[in-house]
Amino acid sequence: MICDTLQHLERYRGLHPNLDTAIDYLLTHDLAALPLGRTEVDGDKVFINLMDATLHPDAGYHPEYHKLYADLQVDLTGSEGWGYTNLPGAEIGEFTGDCGFQASASVVTGALGEGRFVLFFPEELHKPGLVQHGCVSVRKAVVKIRMEE
């Protein structure tokens, strides 16, 4: 997991070729100008889901994880909270598509907005979309970066 500001995004070049593709795109395009829904950057290797998200309280929601994709999350309006843990829990439901859930408590928390991003790598348990300081909805971009084959 990496949490930083967009002005430092260049620091993470070289970790993975698809992450480099995502960084190149993010540094040369205005995410706020993208339409809602999916924008392909490099087919299924790198794409962006732009959405209006209703935020929820931390209680009652389970951390998610992915096996193939990293999530680079950026709030375009508002500010959402997020949680992260490396303490696995019991599997909740079935793993479908590239998303599963586990019964684990968030250990590390943070907030997006104001030029910050968070990058969750495959298998990292994370809770996006948490209510933060009374903010109940955001427009956000989730950059999906294929890290595994």
Salt bridges, closest charged atoms under 4 A:
ASP4 OD1 - HIS8 ND1 2.84
ASP4 OD2 - ARG11 NH1 3.80
GLU10 OE1 - ARG13 NE 2.63
ASP24 OD1 - ARG13 NH2 2.59
GLU40 OE2 - ARG38 NH2 3.63
ASP44 OD1 - ARG38 NH2 2.74
ASP52 OD1 - ARG139 NE 2.67
ASP58 OD1 - LYS127 NZ 2.49
GLU64 OE2 - HIS66 NE2 3.01
GLU64 OE2 - HIS126 NE2 3.28
ASP71 OD2 - HIS66 NE2 3.04
ASP71 OD2 - HIS126 NE2 3.38
ASP71 OD1 - LYS144 NZ 2.52
GLU80 OE2 - LYS140 NZ 3.05
GLU114 OE1 - ARG116 NH1 3.63
